[in-house]
């Protein structure tokens, strides 16, 4: 029995390590972005460093979920780790923002395979009585990744080089690969299903058209230009075709039948909306600390630390409370804290104290953490084992979609607000700016060396503009936060019930 427990322990650690890598790469770049943009330039493209990763990840989740059901989980999970490591190595060697964004997309493909399959393997190998506890552990890892990401990103950027935030994935990936390759033995029997390639292509196309339209509109092309209108028209057309194809598909990539469940539908809405609101803090607080308060990348990482610790607390606590309290009760209580924190962030300015920022970060962390564990369990509540993989991957897809759209939309809001503020303050006169700084790309200011060369009075004007634009962005992030709280209130009164012992997967039986 001890040997089997040790074997199971190694498998779970390997899964947790893979999830840690994939989710940490959503936040580890945040504290390094000031330095990266300062070196490479390209503020108008900086959101794509994060968005490219998330779009690729979410697009691949349902595809790899289906492939793992057909041909086995192990081979595609290992494939995901290898692709992720290749993408990490390429990111470390990137020379421009465009290259870095492309290589981040490669990373995202690998992450999509790891995240979607890891939860299914966990369900296969962990005894039913321990699954709720493991969901809490996996939720805590999502929160922990947010703690380690900003801290490691800031420290490595300041003391080594930003490229090593990607290179560090190589030894971690090798370790996770060995654990799963040597100890995970899965059943050789798999369900034969048709892959919904048409749905997969339409889904990816619709998401790409939507986000490219939002990202390029008002910058590279005017909002009423043929290119932007064409992208949005393409999004609408592909989305409508996706709905039509999925209704007829034998094994749809996204099963709309699942959304007949009120608990499932509201859980997905909460995940999408809260993810969009939460990412504004993860992305823009580091920029605020470096660009307004004049801190280093390490300082910005430390500023995020209270938020991330708070998320670990409620992710773990939520896993234990699910059998005692309704999902709705837990989510409404924590989302109220998220809403309060974002409301306070909308009021920050150049004179805001570090203590105030720390308190707000704690509130936001406590507000988002439970969603990682509670919602992952809530979506599985009323479905049989054969549908749980699709239910889980769809939740992860919608959470990632919300984060990607949030980063893109709020990136546009912040950029336009900053441009308008600086233009008003300087009367539209770019000649007043020092060499290397333009109204369309003022984030060169995040480079500490550049800040020292800027006139103090001009530095105050630019810092005030950056602070004002970030505060305005947080004010807009209240919209999805409020909608998430409303969706949580519409959840059913269900709570986690004990799982019957006979509900075991084939891989669980094979592993024991």
C-alpha positions, -999 to +999 in steps of 0.1 A: +000+000+000+029+024+008+044+017-026+012+025-043+007+057-023+043+068-031+036+061-068+004+081-067+022+109-048+048+112-075+021+114-102+002+141-084+034+161-077+043+159-115+008+171-123+010+199-098+044+209-111+031+211-147+001+232-136+025+254-117+046+261-148+017+267-171-002+290-147+029+308-135+038+319-170+006+339-170+020+362-142+058+358-142+061+381-172+041+409-156+068+422-133+094+419-161+073+438-187+086+472-177+122+461-183+113+442-215+094+471-230+121+495-219+147+475-238+127+464-268+101+492-271+067+485-286+042+495-260+014+491-286+022+454-287+031+447-251-003+432-242+003+405-269+032+390-248+005+378-224-025+376-247-007+354-273+001+329-246-035+328-233-052+327-267-030+297-278-036+280-245-073+283-245-077+274-282-058+241-276-075+230-244-106+214-260-086+200-289-061+182-267-089+171-243-106+152-272-073+138-285-065+125-250-098+107-248-092+090-281-055+081-280-045+083-244-037+111-220-001+103-213+013+109-248-004+142-252+005+154-217+042+147-224+038+163-258+025+194-241+055+195-217+080+192-245+063+219-266+061+242-236+099+238-230+107+245-266+086+277-264+103+287-232+138+283-248+127+304-278+112+331-256+146+335-238+163+341-271+137+366-285+150+399-298+118+419-304+084+421-289+069+405-320+093+375-317+086+372-280+048+372-286+051+345-313+072+323-290+048+328-262+021+314-285+042+282-288+044+281-250+006+285-249+001+254-271+020+233-247+002+248-217-031+241-233-023+204-235-010+203-199-038+222-182-067+204-200-052+169-195-038+174-160-073+177-144-085+146-162-055+125-151-060+137-116-096+125-117-084+092-131-057+084-105-070+099-073-095+079-052-130+094-052-129+103-014-098+125-020-109+143-051-124+173-034-092+177-013-071+175-045-092+202-062-084+225-033-047+216-037-048+224-074-067+256-068-040+266-043-013+259-069-030+284-092-027+309-064+008+299-055+018+303-092+007+339-089+029+343-058+060+328-073+055+343-107+058+380-098+085+374-072+106+352-094+100+375-124+110+406-105+141+390-088+154+374-120+149+405-141+167+427-115+196+404-106+201+381-136+183+388-169+147+387-179+154+358-204+159+335-174+123+337-164+117+315-194+149+293-192+139+283-156+110+262-171+135+238-187+146+219-155+111+221-140+097+207-173+122+178-174+113+169-138+076+168-145+081+149-176+101+122-159+076+118-131+047+112-154+067+092-180+080+067-153+051+064-129+019+071-147+004+039-162-028+045-180-054+021-194-049+010-230-086+013-237-099+047-249-132+059-263-132+063-301-146+097-310-146+119-340-126+150-336-146+181-344-120+197-366-145+221-381-156+234-347-119+237-336-109+258-366-140+280-363-134+285-326-098+295-330-106+317-360-134+335-341-112+342-311-083+354-332-105+378-353-121+392-321-088+399-303-069+411-333-098+435-340-097+449-305-059+451-304-053+467-338-084+490-338-076+527-331-038+520-333-026+503-364-059+509-382-089+533-375-119+517-359-140+523-391-113+510-414-120+481-437-094+460-419-110+464-384-146+461-398-135+430-416-120+414-385-152+420-365-174+408-393-152+377-395-157+372-358-195+374-360-196+351-391-173+325-376-191+326-343-225+320-360-210+292-381-195+277-349-230+276-333-245+259-364-217+233-366-216+225-329-253+218-329-248+191-356-215+177-345-215+142-331-187+151-306-187+190-305-156+207-293-178+228-270-209+210-260-237+236-257-259+209-241-239+212-210-251+248-206-286+235-199-274+232-163-279+265-145-250+258-121-227+250-150-237+281-170-234+305-141-200+290-130-186+296-164-199+331-164-183+338-130-150+323-142-149+344-174-159+377-158-139+375-126-108+364-146-111+395-168-114+418-138-086+401-118-060+403-147-062+441-146-045+441-112-020+414-122-009+434-153-012+471-143-001+472-107+035+463-117+034+490-143+021+515-117+048+506-093+076+510-118+062+539-139+046+560-111+064+551-079+097+545-096+102+510-082+122+482-097+108+449-112+115+433-078+095+461-060+065+455-083+067+417-076+067+424-038+037+446-043+018+418-058+028+393-031+000+401-007-026+396-035-011+363-044-009+350-008-045+360-004-055+339-034-037+309-020-056+313+013-091+313-002-083+287-029-073+263-002-101+274+022-127+271-006-117+235-012-124+226+024-156+246+027-173+231-004-189+203+016-202+227+043-213+257+023-231+263-010-209+271-040-230+303-043-223+314-008-186+310-011-183+328-044-206+357-035-186+363-003-152+363-020-163+382-051-175+410-029-139+414-017-127+415-053-152+442-061-142+462-031-105+460-039-109+471-076-131+500-064-103+512-042-077+507-070-098+530-092-089+558-067-051+555-067-029+584-078+007+595-077+004+601-039-010+567-030+010+549-002+025+515-004+005+505+027-028+513+009-017+493-022-008+464+000-042+463+018-060+465-016-039+437-030-048+415+000-085+421-007-082+413-044-063+381-036-089+369-011-115+378-037-102+357-066-087+327-049-118+306-043-128+307-079-098+285-088-110+256-066-148+261-061-157+267-097-136+238-110-157+215-087-190+232-093-189+226-131-185+189-125-213+187-099-242+172-120-224+154-148-214+118-152-178+108-155-178+106-193-188+143-196-165+157-169-135+161-191-155+183-215-171+203-187-137+210-171-119+220-203-148+243-212-145+261-179-107+265-183-113+278-219-139+303-207-117+315-178-087+320-202-110+337-227-121+361-201-085+368-191-074+373-227-103+396-235-097+415-202-060+421-209-067+432-245-097+454-238-083+470-207-049+474-224-067+495-250-085+515-223-053+523-205-033+531-236-060+555-250-065+571-216-027+577-212-024+591-247-052+615-241-039+626-207-004+633-220-016+650-251-037+674-230-009+681-205+017+688-232-007+705-257+000+677-282+036+689-285+058+658-287+089+680-291+086+686-253+094+650-247+130+637-244+145+616-271+132+580-271+098+589-256+067+595-277+031+601-270+023+568-286+049+549-266+055+565-232+064+533-214+101+538-221+096+556-188+095+522-171+133+518-178+150+530-145+180+544-165+157+564-187+138+579-157+170+593-143+177+612-176+142+628-177+136+664-163+119+662-129+090+685-139+084+665-171+087+632-151+059+644-128+036+652-158+042+617-173+039+599-140+006+617-133-007+607-167+003+571-162-013+570-128-045+586-140-048+561-170-043+531-147-069+544-122-094+549-151-087+513-162-094+499-128-127+519-128-137+501-160-127+467-146-156+472-121-180+463-149-170+426-152-165+424-114-201+435-108-214+411-134-195+382-119-210+389-085-245+390-101-238+357-119-226+341-086-259+352-070-278+333-098-260+300-090-281+272-076-280+262-039-258+231-045-228+222-025-202+194-029-216+160-021-195+130-010-185+109-041-195+072-042-165+049-038-175+028-068-170+059-091-134+051-101-117+056-135-099+029-154-066+046-149-072+048-112-077+010-111-047+004-133-025+026-110-035+006-080 
